[in-house]
């Protein structure tokens, strides 16, 4: 088992390589894929403490946030700053993902978020160019989800609930920001069933999302 310093060094080199490759190139896709796999392998992600929720709700928020985190790493790799360890950057993103996932899971858009002001130091000095690049990638992903070339996402249908497909859930969750509670009521399908199907599909199609980096 490598030491913590060795892990930090490896992750940093992967992140720098991914950051330096042009968007939507095979080289960046490979570097980001390897980075994400190593982040998962070395278990460097820390979830915020559970101070307010039942264990079941907390687990659901963590699962939602972790899924969003993997997506966000792919989308925002250009913003990684090498003077910070990858674990610091990733766990900063996790805090953001946890904050955003919480109201979606509990169905309260007015949920009061607890921001960690000192974490803003990670993005001090971020250029407008970097922000524009992040916006461009986000728009490309949204366009890909809405257009769904070849009906790839739409064709991924829940076996027991044919009214549920991955594109429908993607649009509602990632674009319209609809809570699981609302989607469940609309489709007549339990929240745990919907979220489990969504996570399986998300994992399956992660390589397709990375094509848009």
N, C-alpha and C positions, 0 to 999 in steps of 0.2 A: 504494500500500500504506500503510495507516494506521500510525502510530508505535505503539510499545509502550504509551505512556501513553494514547493514544486507544483502543487495544484494551482495556486495563484498565478504562478509564472506561465503555466501552460494555458490557462484560461485567458490571461492577458494577451499572449501571443496570438491566440485564435481570434480574440475580439479585435485586435489591431489589424490582423489580416483581413477579416471580414469588413471592417470599417473602411479600409483602404481600397478594396476592390470596387469598381464601378457598379451601380445598381443594375439589377436584372442580368447579371452575368453569371455564367456557370461557376466561376471562381468564388463569387460572393455566396452563392447558394450553398456550395460545398462547405465553405468556411463557417457560415452561420449554422448549417445543419450539424456540423461537428461540435461547434460551440454549445448548441442547445443540448445535444446528447451528453456532453461532458458535464454541463450544469446539472442535468438530471442524474447522471452517474455519481457525481461527487456530493449530491444532496446539499448544495450550498444555500438553498432558498430557506429563509426563515419567515414564518407567518407571524403577523402581529398577535399579541396576546388576546385571549378571549376574556373580555371584561363585562360584556353586556348580554350575551346570547346563550341559549341552550346549546348543548353539545352538538345536537343534530343541525341546528341552524348554522353554528360556527363551522362545522365540517362542510356544509353546502357553500358557504361564503368562501372558504379556503379553496375548494375545488374550482369554483367559478373564477376566483382571482388567479389561481395557478394557470388555468387555461388561458386567461387573458394575458398573463405574464409571458407565456411562450410566444404568443402572437406579437406582443409588444416588443420583445427582444428582437424579433425578426424585422419589425418595422422601424425601430429606432436605433439600430446598431450604429448608424452614422453619428449619433450623438454621444457615443461612448467616449470618455476622456481617459487616456492611458495613465494619467497621474493617480487615478483611483483604481483600486482593485475591482475586478469584475464582480466579486461577491458584494461589494458596497453598492455598485451601480444596480445590480440585479435586485437587491433587497430594497433599494430606494424605489425602483419600479414596482416591486411587490406591494409596498405601502400604498402607492397610488392605485394599483389594481384592486387591493383590498377595500380601499375607500370607495371606489367606483362600483365594486361588485355588491357591497353591502345593501344599498337601497334597492338594487335589482332583485336580490334574493328575498328580502323581506317585504318587497312591494311598497316601499315608502320613498317616493321621490324627494320628500322634504327631510330625509334623514340627515342629521347634523354630522358632518365629517370632522374628524380630528386631524388637522394638518400638522405635520412635523416641520416647523419653519426652518430648522437648521439644515434639513435635507436639501433646501434650495441651493446650497453651496455647490452641489454636484453639477448644476447647470448654469452657474455664474459664467457670464461671458459667452453664452451660446450665441452664435451669429444668426442673423436673419436668414442667411443662406441655408443653415442647418434646419431652421424651423420650416422654411419653404420646402426643403427636401422631404421632411417628415410629412408635411401636409400633402405633398404630391403623391407620396406612397400611400397615404391613407385614402386619398381620392381614387387612386388606381385600384385599391382593394375593394372599395365600395362599388365602383363601376363593375369590377369583375363579379362580385356577388350578385348585383342586380341583373346583369346581362346573362350570367351563367352560361358561357359558351358550351354548346353541346348538351345543355341541360344536365350537366354532371351532378350538381348539387340537388337539383329537383328530382333526379332519378333515385336518389338515396332516400328510400321511404321506410318508415317504421313498419315492421312485419305485422304487428297486431293492430296498428292504427294507420291505415292507408291515407288518412287526411293529413298526416304529419310527414313532412319531408324536410331535408336539411336546409334547402334554400329558404323555405318559409321561416324556419327558426333563425337562420343567419340574419335575414332582413329584420326580423322583429327584435332580435337581441343586439346585434352589432350596429344597425343603422337607426332603427326606430327607438331603441333603448326601452323596450317593453319588458315589464317584470315577468318572471315565471308564473306568478300568481295570476296575472291577467291572461297570459297565453293559455294556461291550464283551463281557466274558466271559458275562454273562447273556443277551445278545441275539444273540451270535455275529456281531457287526458290528465292523469296525475302529474304533479310537478317532478317527482323523482323519476318517473318514466321518461318524461320529456328531457330532463337534464342529462340523464344517463345516455339516451340516444344521441343527444347533441354532443356530448363529450367524446363518444366513440367516433362519430362522424368527423369531429374537429381533428382528432388525432389522425384519422385516416387521410384527411385531405390537407394536413399541414404542409407536405411537400408541394402541393399545388399553390398554396398561399405564397410559399417562398419563391415561386417563379416570378412574382411581382416585386421582388426586392430590387 
